[in-house]
Amino acid sequence: STGHDDISSSLIKSLRTELINPLTLIANQMINTSIFPDSLKIAKIKPLHKKGPIDKCANYRPISL
């Protein structure tokens, strides 16, 4: 399934060799400058059941997709 940018994971996987160096440079630059684009701060939050009764909110934890 695609993310917020509509780029599928299968496309990224097929281009991983070509993308690894540019993405590493971009990630390192973001870490070094502490500047992160707003588009990378968007996530879909889904509840993930941990254990116990499914009708108790305390038995879930959020995951970001």
C-alpha positions in Angstrom: 0.0 0.0 0.0 1.2 3.5 -0.6 2.0 6.1 1.9 1.2 9.8 2.1 3.4 10.3 -0.9 1.7 7.7 -3.0 4.9 5.8 -3.5 4.4 2.1 -3.2 6.8 -0.1 -1.1 7.3 -2.4 -4.1 8.6 0.6 -6.1 11.0 1.5 -3.3 12.2 -2.1 -3.0 12.8 -2.4 -6.7 14.9 0.8 -6.7 16.7 0.2 -3.3 20.1 0.0 -4.9 19.7 3.3 -6.6 18.0 5.0 -3.6 20.3 3.9 -0.7 23.0 6.5 -1.1 20.8 9.5 -1.9 18.4 8.6 1.0 21.3 8.1 3.4 22.6 11.6 2.5 19.2 13.1 3.0 18.6 11.3 6.3 22.0 12.3 7.6 21.4 16.0 6.6 18.1 16.0 8.4 19.7 14.6 11.6 22.7 17.0 11.4 20.5 20.1 10.9 17.5 18.9 13.0 15.3 20.0 10.1 12.6 17.5 9.1 10.0 18.2 6.3 6.4 18.4 7.5 5.6 15.6 5.0 7.7 13.2 7.1 5.8 14.1 10.2 2.5 12.7 8.9 1.5 9.2 10.0 -1.6 7.0 10.2 -2.1 5.9 13.8 -3.7 2.5 14.3 -4.5 0.7 17.5 -2.7 -2.7 17.9 -4.1 -5.2 20.4 -1.5 -6.3 22.9 -3.3 -8.9 25.0 -6.4 -9.3 27.2 -10.0 -8.5 26.5 -10.5 -6.6 23.2 -13.1 -4.3 24.7 -10.5 -2.6 27.1 -8.7 0.4 25.7 -5.7 -0.3 28.0 -5.1 -3.5 26.0 -4.1 -1.5 22.9 -1.0 0.5 21.9 -0.8 2.9 19.0 1.4 2.2 16.0 2.3 4.7 13.3 2.1 3.6 9.7 
